[in-house]
C-alpha cells in the first residue's frame, strides 16, 4: 500500500469525511522521483464542527502519526465543515510553489 493510500484509508476511518482529496505533491519539491514525502489533504467532516483550525489539524496529525514519524516530510492541511466547504463552493486553496532548494544546492553542487 502506498503512503498516499495509507493516508486516505486512515482519514476515511477516523473522520468519515463528506469529501476527501489526498494529493501527492512531492514532484513539486527537490526529492527523488516517485517520492511520497509532500502531501496536500483537503478533508470535509462533521467532526470539525465547533473546532478551531488548530484543533482540527491536531486531530489529523494524531490520526497520521505513523506517516508523519516516517516518510511524510510535509503535510498541507485544509480542514472544513460541510457548511464551510459549501461556502467555498468545493474549492480548496492552491498550493504555493516550492521555494526551497535541495541539500546539494547548499553545498554548492
C-alpha positions in Angstrom: 0.0 0.0 0.0 1.4 3.4 -0.9 1.8 6.2 1.6 -1.0 8.1 -0.1 -3.3 5.1 0.2 -2.4 4.8 3.9 -3.3 8.4 4.5 -6.6 8.1 2.6 -7.5 4.9 4.5 -6.7 6.3 7.9 -8.6 9.6 7.3 -11.6 7.7 5.9 -11.7 5.5 9.0 -11.1 8.3 11.5 -13.3 11.1 10.1 -15.9 9.6 7.8 -15.4 12.6 5.5 -18.1 14.0 3.2 -15.2 14.9 0.9 -11.5 13.8 1.0 -8.7 14.6 -1.5 -5.2 13.5 -0.8 -2.7 14.8 -3.4 1.0 13.7 -3.6 2.8 17.0 -4.3 6.3 15.5 -3.9 7.1 16.0 -7.6 7.0 19.8 -6.9 9.9 19.6 -4.5 13.6 18.7 -4.5 13.1 15.0 -3.8 13.8 11.8 -5.8 11.4 10.7 -8.5 8.4 8.8 -7.2 8.8 10.1 -3.7 5.9 10.2 -1.2 7.0 12.9 1.1 4.8 16.0 0.5 1.0 15.8 0.6 -1.9 18.1 0.4 -5.0 17.0 2.2 -8.5 18.5 1.8 -10.9 17.0 4.2 -14.5 17.9 5.0 -16.0 16.3 8.1 -18.8 17.0 10.5 -16.3 16.1 13.2 -14.7 19.6 12.7 -17.9 21.4 13.8 -17.2 23.7 16.7 -13.4 23.2 16.5 -10.8 25.8 15.6 -8.4 25.2 12.8 -5.6 24.3 15.2 -7.7 21.6 16.9 -8.7 20.2 13.6 -5.1 20.0 12.4 -4.1 18.4 15.7 -6.7 15.7 15.2 -5.5 15.0 11.7 -1.8 14.9 12.8 -2.7 12.4 15.5 -4.5 10.2 13.0 -1.5 10.3 10.7 1.2 10.0 13.4 2.8 6.9 11.9 3.2 8.5 8.5 4.5 11.8 10.0 7.1 10.0 12.0 8.5 8.3 8.9 8.2 9.1 5.3 6.0 12.2 5.2 8.0 15.4 5.4 5.3 18.0 4.7 1.5 18.0 5.1 -0.6 20.9 3.8 -4.0 20.6 5.6 -7.3 22.2 4.5 -10.0 21.2 7.0 -13.6 22.2 6.6 -17.0 21.5 8.0 -19.7 20.7 5.4 -21.1 24.2 5.7 -17.7 25.8 5.2 -17.0 23.6 2.2 -20.3 24.6 0.7 -19.4 28.3 1.2 -16.2 27.7 -0.6 -18.1 26.1 -3.4 -16.0 23.0 -3.2 -12.7 24.8 -3.8 -9.5 24.5 -1.7 -6.6 26.9 -2.0 -3.8 26.1 -4.4 -0.5 25.0 -3.0 2.3 27.6 -3.3 5.3 26.9 -5.5 8.2 25.3 -3.6 10.9 27.9 -2.8 13.3 25.5 -1.1 16.4 24.1 -2.6 18.0 20.7 -2.3 20.8 19.8 0.1 23.2 19.8 -2.9 22.3 23.5 -3.5 23.5 24.4 -0.1 26.8 22.5 -0.7 27.4 24.3 -3.9 26.6 21.2 -6.0 
